[in-house]
C-alpha cells in the first residue's frame, strides 16, 4: 500500500486488490519493574512463566470463528484503536 500513492501520480490507471486487513489492536505492554527484572535474572523459570502468561493472554483473546462472541468485542477495540491512532488519507490523483 505504501507504493500506491506514488504509482497513482504517474500511472494512467491503477487497480488495487487488497485482502481484508488484519485488525490492529493495542499492545498490552508495559516496562517490567526492577523487581520483576531481578526475579527474571535470578530464575529463568520466572521469565518463562511470564512469557507463557503473555502468550496465553493473547491466545485466549483470539477468536477462531466469525460467530465467536469474542469477535464483536475485539472488533470494537480494534476499530476504536484505529480511529484514535491511524490517520485516514485518501489517495486522489491530481
C-alpha positions as CSV (number, residue, x, y, z in Angstrom):
1,X,0.0,0.0,0.0
2,X,2.9,2.4,0.5
3,X,3.7,2.5,-3.2
4,X,0.1,3.0,-4.4
5,X,0.1,6.8,-4.0
6,X,3.4,7.1,-5.9
7,X,2.1,4.9,-8.7
8,X,-1.1,6.9,-8.9
9,X,0.9,10.0,-9.5
10,X,2.5,8.6,-12.7
11,X,0.2,5.8,-14.0
12,X,-2.8,6.4,-16.2
13,X,-4.7,3.8,-14.2
14,X,-4.1,1.9,-11.0
15,X,-6.2,-1.1,-9.8
16,X,-5.6,-2.2,-6.2
17,X,-6.6,-5.6,-5.0
18,X,-6.5,-5.8,-1.2
19,X,-7.3,-8.6,1.1
20,X,-9.3,-7.8,4.3
21,X,-6.7,-6.1,6.5
22,X,-5.8,-7.7,9.9
23,X,-7.0,-5.9,13.0
24,X,-4.7,-3.6,14.7
25,X,-5.1,-3.8,18.5
26,X,-3.3,-2.0,21.3
27,X,-0.3,-3.9,22.6
28,X,-1.0,-4.6,26.2
29,X,2.6,-3.8,27.0
30,X,4.4,-2.1,29.9
31,X,8.0,-1.9,31.1
32,X,8.9,-4.5,33.7
33,X,9.7,-3.2,37.2
34,X,13.2,-3.5,38.7
35,X,11.9,-6.2,41.0
36,X,10.5,-8.2,38.1
37,X,13.7,-7.9,36.1
38,X,15.7,-9.1,39.1
39,X,13.4,-12.1,39.6
40,X,13.7,-13.0,35.9
41,X,17.6,-12.8,36.1
42,X,17.5,-15.0,39.2
43,X,15.0,-17.5,37.9
44,X,14.9,-18.3,34.2
45,X,11.6,-20.2,35.0
46,X,10.0,-17.0,36.2
47,X,10.9,-15.4,32.8
48,X,9.5,-18.4,31.0
49,X,6.3,-18.3,33.1
50,X,5.8,-14.6,32.2
51,X,6.3,-15.3,28.5
52,X,3.8,-18.1,28.7
53,X,1.3,-15.9,30.5
54,X,1.6,-13.2,27.9
55,X,1.2,-15.7,25.1
56,X,-1.8,-17.3,26.8
57,X,-3.4,-13.9,27.3
58,X,-3.2,-13.2,23.5
59,X,-4.2,-16.8,22.6
60,X,-7.3,-16.7,24.9
61,X,-8.4,-13.4,23.4
62,X,-8.2,-14.6,19.8
63,X,-11.4,-15.7,18.2
64,X,-11.2,-18.6,15.7
65,X,-14.7,-18.4,14.1
66,X,-16.7,-15.4,12.9
67,X,-19.6,-16.4,15.2
68,X,-17.3,-16.5,18.3
69,X,-18.6,-13.9,20.8
70,X,-15.0,-12.6,21.2
71,X,-15.1,-11.3,17.6
72,X,-17.5,-8.4,18.4
73,X,-15.6,-7.3,21.4
74,X,-12.2,-7.4,19.8
75,X,-13.5,-5.8,16.7
76,X,-14.8,-2.8,18.7
77,X,-11.4,-2.5,20.5
78,X,-9.6,-2.7,17.2
79,X,-11.8,-0.1,15.4
80,X,-11.6,2.4,18.3
81,X,-7.8,2.0,18.3
82,X,-7.7,2.6,14.6
83,X,-9.8,5.7,14.9
84,X,-7.5,7.1,17.6
85,X,-4.1,6.2,16.2
86,X,-4.2,5.8,12.4
87,X,-4.8,8.9,10.4
88,X,-7.0,8.4,7.3
89,X,-5.7,9.6,4.0
90,X,-7.5,9.5,0.7
91,X,-5.4,8.8,-2.4
92,X,-6.5,11.3,-5.0
93,X,-4.9,11.5,-8.4
94,X,-4.0,15.0,-9.5
